[in-house]
Amino acid sequence: MYLRIFSLIGGLAAAFAATSALTPDASAAPRDKAFFQSVAGAWKGPGEIVAGKYKGTKFNCNLIGEPALSGEVGIKLDGTCRVGVFKQPMSAVITQKGKGYTGQFLDGAEGKGLDIVSGAVNGDKVVMGINRAQLNGAMVASLRGDNIMNITISVKVEDQMVPVIGLTLDRDLDAIAVGSIR
């Protein structure tokens, strides 16, 4: 059971999002594409479960993001999150569909993951709606400068969004290849 909860939590940490009340306009595609390109690369950092049965559980993630394939707007993330000796593979795919976003964490809601059901980019922040059976929630990822990203994952409890996971990722500058120095 612990691994399944960690799997869902790590899967959530693997991407960016929350319920979207924003509707992108015609100029949104270039702006959205620029955002996802800016978050491509290697990221690492700690997170913590801040509510629920596993409150206080700390974990670390290492993720690599690549722009969506075929020139689509979005991102593909892969990596791992670790709690103690437990290491869980993480993956997410987010792509623009019409005026919103779709995708999945891990293998989607039909498997052990979550579906992305909506989303929007607003400046240096992305908000995606997430769903799995009776669980509805949101993930908000915001950039602080070029090299820090904060992620908050919330779930809907009755009429209120309750934060359950907080994560701060730093761009893994050691993973960036550099040319030779003469």
C-alpha positions in Angstrom: 0.0 0.0 0.0 2.8 2.4 0.9 4.4 1.9 -2.5 1.1 2.6 -4.3 0.6 5.8 -2.4 4.2 6.8 -3.1 3.7 5.9 -6.8 0.7 8.2 -7.0 2.5 11.0 -5.1 5.6 10.7 -7.2 3.6 10.6 -10.4 2.0 13.8 -9.4 5.4 15.3 -8.7 6.5 14.4 -12.1 4.5 17.1 -13.8 2.9 20.5 -13.5 -0.8 21.4 -13.1 -4.4 22.1 -11.6 -8.0 22.8 -12.5 -8.1 25.5 -15.2 -10.6 28.3 -15.2 -8.4 30.1 -17.7 -9.1 29.7 -21.5 -6.0 30.2 -23.7 -6.5 32.7 -26.5 -5.2 32.3 -30.1 -1.8 33.6 -29.2 -1.5 31.1 -26.3 0.2 28.3 -28.4 3.6 30.1 -28.8 3.5 31.3 -25.2 2.6 27.9 -23.9 5.3 26.2 -26.1 7.9 28.7 -24.8 7.0 27.8 -21.2 7.3 24.1 -21.7 10.6 24.5 -23.5 11.9 26.6 -20.6 11.1 23.8 -18.1 12.8 21.1 -20.3 16.0 19.7 -18.8 17.1 18.0 -15.6 15.5 18.8 -12.3 16.1 17.5 -8.8 14.9 18.2 -5.3 13.0 17.4 -2.1 9.3 17.1 -1.4 7.1 16.4 1.5 3.6 15.0 2.0 1.9 17.7 4.0 -1.5 16.2 4.7 -3.2 12.8 5.0 -2.1 9.4 6.3 1.5 9.8 5.3 1.9 13.4 6.4 5.5 14.3 7.1 6.9 11.8 4.6 9.9 13.3 2.8 11.1 12.2 -0.6 13.5 13.3 -3.3 13.0 13.3 -7.1 15.2 13.4 -10.1 13.3 14.2 -13.4 14.2 15.0 -17.0 11.8 16.9 -19.1 11.8 17.0 -22.9 9.5 19.1 -25.2 6.5 17.2 -26.6 7.2 15.2 -29.8 6.2 16.2 -33.3 6.2 19.9 -32.5 3.2 19.6 -30.2 2.8 21.9 -27.2 3.6 20.1 -24.0 6.2 18.1 -22.2 7.3 14.5 -21.5 8.9 13.8 -18.1 10.8 10.8 -16.9 12.8 10.0 -13.8 12.5 8.6 -10.3 11.4 9.6 -6.8 12.8 8.0 -3.7 11.6 7.6 -0.1 14.3 5.9 1.9 15.2 2.6 0.1 12.1 2.7 -2.1 12.7 4.1 -5.6 9.8 4.6 -7.9 10.0 5.3 -11.7 8.1 8.5 -12.6 6.7 9.6 -15.9 4.2 12.1 -17.3 3.1 13.3 -20.7 1.2 16.6 -21.1 0.0 17.8 -24.5 -2.2 20.6 -25.6 -5.6 19.5 -27.0 -7.8 22.3 -28.3 -7.8 25.1 -25.7 -6.7 22.9 -22.8 -4.4 20.0 -21.9 -4.6 16.3 -21.6 -2.2 13.6 -20.6 -1.3 11.2 -17.8 1.0 10.5 -14.9 2.5 7.0 -15.0 0.0 4.8 -16.8 -3.1 7.0 -16.3 -6.2 6.6 -14.2 -7.0 3.2 -15.8 -3.7 1.9 -14.3 -1.9 3.1 -11.2 -1.6 6.7 -12.2 -3.7 9.8 -12.9 -5.2 11.5 -15.9 -4.6 15.2 -16.7 -8.0 16.5 -17.7 -7.4 20.2 -18.1 -4.7 22.8 -17.9 -3.5 26.3 -18.7 -0.2 28.2 -18.8 -0.2 31.7 -17.3 3.2 33.4 -17.5 5.6 31.4 -15.4 3.0 29.2 -13.9 1.1 26.1 -15.2 -2.1 24.7 -13.7 -3.4 21.2 -14.5 -6.5 19.4 -13.5 -5.9 15.8 -12.3 -8.4 13.0 -11.9 -8.5 9.3 -10.7 -11.8 7.7 -10.0 -13.3 9.8 -7.2 -10.2 11.9 -6.7 -10.1 15.3 -8.3 -7.4 17.8 -7.8 -4.9 20.2 -9.2 -1.2 20.6 -9.5 0.3 24.0 -9.8 3.9 24.5 -10.9 5.5 27.9 -10.9 9.0 28.9 -11.9 11.1 31.2 -9.6 13.7 32.5 -12.0 15.2 30.1 -14.5 16.4 27.4 -12.1 13.8 26.8 -9.3 10.3 25.3 -9.7 7.8 25.0 -6.9 5.0 22.4 -7.2 1.9 22.1 -5.1 -0.5 19.3 -5.4 -4.0 19.7 -3.9 -7.0 17.4 -3.8 -10.6 18.4 -3.6 -12.2 17.6 -0.2 -15.9 18.6 -0.2 -15.9 22.1 -1.6 -12.3 22.9 -0.7 -8.9 22.3 -2.3 -6.5 20.9 0.3 -2.7 21.0 -0.4 -1.3 17.5 0.1 2.2 17.6 -1.5 4.8 20.3 -1.7 7.9 20.0 -3.9 10.8 22.3 -4.7 12.9 21.3 -7.7 16.2 22.9 -8.7 17.5 22.7 -12.2 20.3 20.1 -12.2 23.1 22.3 -13.6 25.6 19.4 -13.2 23.6 17.5 -15.8 24.0 20.2 -18.4 26.7 19.4 -21.0 29.1 22.1 -21.7 31.6 22.5 -24.5 35.3 22.3 -24.0 37.2 25.4 -22.8 40.3 26.4 -24.8 
